[in-house]
Amino acid sequence: MIKKRIFQQFTGALACCALFVSCSHSIVATDTSMHQPEFVEMFNGEDLSGWGGAGKTTVNGYVWEDGLLRSTPKSRNLMTDREYTSYVLEFEFQLTPGANNGLGIHYPGLGNPAYTGMEIQILDGEHRKYQGKLKDYQHHGSLYELAPALRGHMKPAGEWNFQRVTVRGPKVTVELNGARILDADLDQLNQSHPDHQGAKRRAGKIAFCGHGDVIRVRNMRIAELY
């Protein structure tokens, strides 16, 4: 009888532990889901509203057509109407051979985005016209003149790449096709590059920095972080 009672007490304790663990896992899962960022599309699918082109499909050498953004030989800077601070930005892009563009972040809307803000390179740097000519901070995914990105994760020109850019306070990371290629700290860069005014900013517009080459962008969305 004593052995039986001890066994019943032991199995009861195990059941309570199992219930506690199960509940704990449920709480953790629920808590995690509550903090998932909410993404919104950067383009409305009809025109360039939000990018200086309400009711227009062409702005500064960029064209919205067939559900994607295409730059033309006339492309220069295309920027958002509003400013952003901390966020996750995701998009797919396709380069033509040798294409050069850039993603401007924290851009104030005036001057060269690479200096008054910061420019993350969008570049077919493996093209023969660039061989032996690029500095480390000029390759794709790099913060221009500030921090070099890892190489070897870009798909060939003509194929679609997936990129995620995360900006949170002084931290800027770039992931390309599932690989993290840049992990920069703006506070540290402010010390090593004290004359770079854009690196001191912590908010600004998002922009495409065209150089007259053709690229295509689709499925661009953003989740602001608070």
C-alpha positions in Angstrom: 0.0 0.0 0.0 2.8 2.4 0.9 4.7 1.6 -2.3 1.4 2.1 -4.3 0.8 5.5 -2.6 4.4 6.6 -3.3 4.0 5.6 -6.9 0.8 7.5 -7.3 2.4 10.6 -5.7 5.4 10.3 -8.1 3.3 9.9 -11.2 1.1 12.9 -10.1 4.2 15.1 -9.8 5.4 14.1 -13.2 2.0 15.0 -14.7 2.2 18.4 -13.1 5.7 19.0 -14.4 4.6 18.0 -17.9 1.6 20.4 -17.7 3.9 23.2 -16.5 6.4 22.6 -19.3 3.6 22.5 -21.9 2.1 25.7 -20.6 5.5 27.3 -20.5 6.1 26.5 -24.1 2.7 27.8 -25.0 3.4 31.1 -23.3 6.8 31.5 -25.0 5.3 30.8 -28.4 2.5 33.3 -27.8 4.9 35.9 -26.6 7.1 35.5 -29.7 4.2 35.7 -32.1 3.1 39.0 -30.5 6.4 40.6 -31.4 6.6 39.7 -35.0 7.0 42.8 -37.2 4.0 43.7 -39.5 5.0 44.2 -43.1 3.3 46.6 -45.5 3.9 46.9 -49.2 6.1 49.7 -50.4 4.3 50.0 -53.7 0.5 50.1 -54.2 0.6 48.0 -57.4 -0.8 50.8 -59.6 1.6 53.8 -59.6 4.5 55.4 -57.7 2.4 56.9 -54.8 4.6 57.2 -51.8 7.6 57.7 -54.0 6.9 61.2 -55.3 4.6 60.0 -58.0 1.0 59.9 -56.9 -1.0 59.0 -60.0 2.2 58.6 -62.0 3.9 55.5 -63.3 7.2 57.3 -64.2 9.3 59.3 -61.9 13.0 60.3 -62.2 13.7 57.6 -64.7 11.9 54.8 -62.9 8.9 53.1 -64.3 6.2 51.1 -62.6 5.0 48.4 -65.0 3.7 44.8 -64.8 3.9 44.7 -61.1 7.5 45.8 -60.6 9.8 48.8 -60.6 12.2 49.2 -63.5 15.0 51.8 -63.8 15.8 53.2 -67.2 18.9 54.9 -68.7 17.5 58.1 -67.3 17.3 56.9 -63.7 18.7 59.0 -60.9 17.3 59.2 -57.4 13.8 57.9 -56.5 12.9 58.5 -52.8 10.0 57.8 -50.5 7.8 60.7 -49.4 8.2 60.0 -45.7 11.1 59.2 -43.5 11.8 55.9 -41.6 13.9 55.3 -38.5 14.2 51.6 -37.6 12.8 48.9 -39.9 13.2 45.7 -41.8 13.1 46.1 -45.6 12.7 43.2 -47.9 12.7 43.0 -51.7 13.8 41.0 -54.7 16.0 42.6 -57.4 17.2 41.6 -60.8 20.3 43.2 -62.4 21.2 43.5 -66.1 24.9 42.8 -66.8 27.2 45.4 -65.1 24.3 47.3 -63.6 25.0 49.8 -60.9 22.4 51.3 -58.5 22.1 51.7 -54.8 19.7 51.7 -51.8 19.7 55.0 -50.0 19.0 54.9 -46.3 18.5 57.8 -43.8 18.5 60.1 -46.8 17.4 63.7 -46.0 16.2 64.2 -49.6 18.9 66.7 -50.7 22.5 66.1 -51.9 24.1 62.8 -52.8 22.5 60.0 -50.9 25.8 58.3 -50.4 27.1 61.2 -48.3 24.1 63.1 -46.9 22.6 59.8 -46.1 24.1 56.4 -46.7 24.1 54.1 -49.8 24.0 50.3 -49.7 25.5 49.2 -53.0 23.4 47.4 -55.6 25.9 46.3 -58.2 26.9 43.5 -60.6 30.4 43.8 -59.3 31.6 40.6 -60.9 31.1 42.0 -64.4 34.3 42.2 -66.4 34.2 46.0 -66.7 34.8 46.2 -62.9 37.5 43.6 -62.7 40.4 45.0 -60.6 38.8 48.4 -60.3 36.5 48.2 -57.2 37.5 49.0 -53.7 36.2 46.6 -51.0 33.4 49.0 -50.0 32.1 49.3 -53.6 30.9 45.7 -53.9 27.2 44.7 -53.6 25.7 45.1 -50.2 28.5 47.4 -48.9 27.9 50.7 -47.1 29.5 52.9 -49.7 32.8 54.3 -48.4 32.0 53.0 -44.9 31.9 49.2 -44.6 32.6 46.4 -47.0 30.2 43.4 -47.5 31.0 39.8 -47.9 31.1 38.6 -51.5 30.1 35.4 -53.2 26.3 35.3 -52.5 25.0 37.2 -55.5 23.2 35.3 -58.3 24.3 35.9 -61.9 22.8 38.9 -63.8 19.4 38.2 -65.0 18.4 36.1 -62.0 16.3 37.3 -59.1 18.0 37.9 -55.7 16.3 38.3 -52.3 17.6 40.9 -50.0 16.7 41.9 -46.4 18.0 45.2 -44.9 17.6 45.7 -41.1 18.1 49.2 -39.6 17.7 49.4 -35.9 19.3 52.4 -34.2 23.0 52.3 -35.0 22.9 48.8 -36.4 22.7 48.1 -40.1 22.6 44.5 -41.5 22.2 43.2 -45.0 21.2 39.6 -45.8 21.5 38.4 -49.4 19.8 35.2 -50.5 19.8 33.9 -46.9 23.4 34.9 -46.1 24.4 37.9 -43.8 26.8 39.9 -45.8 27.0 43.1 -43.8 26.9 43.8 -40.1 27.7 47.5 -39.4 27.6 49.6 -36.3 27.1 53.3 -37.2 28.4 54.4 -33.8 31.8 52.8 -34.6 31.8 54.1 -38.1 31.2 57.6 -36.7 34.5 57.3 -34.9 36.4 55.8 -37.9 34.8 58.2 -40.5 34.0 61.4 -38.5 33.5 63.5 -41.6 30.7 61.4 -43.1 27.6 63.3 -42.3 25.1 60.7 -43.4 26.5 58.1 -41.0 25.5 60.4 -38.1 21.8 60.3 -39.1 19.4 57.9 -37.5 16.3 58.6 -39.7 15.6 59.6 -43.3 14.0 58.6 -46.6 14.6 55.3 -48.4 15.8 55.8 -52.0 17.0 54.1 -55.1 20.2 55.8 -56.3 20.3 55.3 -60.1 23.3 55.7 -62.4 21.5 55.1 -65.7 21.6 51.3 -65.6 18.6 49.0 -65.8 17.5 47.0 -62.7 14.1 45.5 -61.7 12.6 45.4 -58.2 9.6 43.5 -57.0 7.8 42.4 -53.8 9.2 45.3 -51.7 7.8 45.5 -48.2 8.8 47.1 -44.9 8.1 46.5 -41.2 8.8 49.3 -38.9 10.5 48.5 -35.6 9.5 50.2 -32.3 
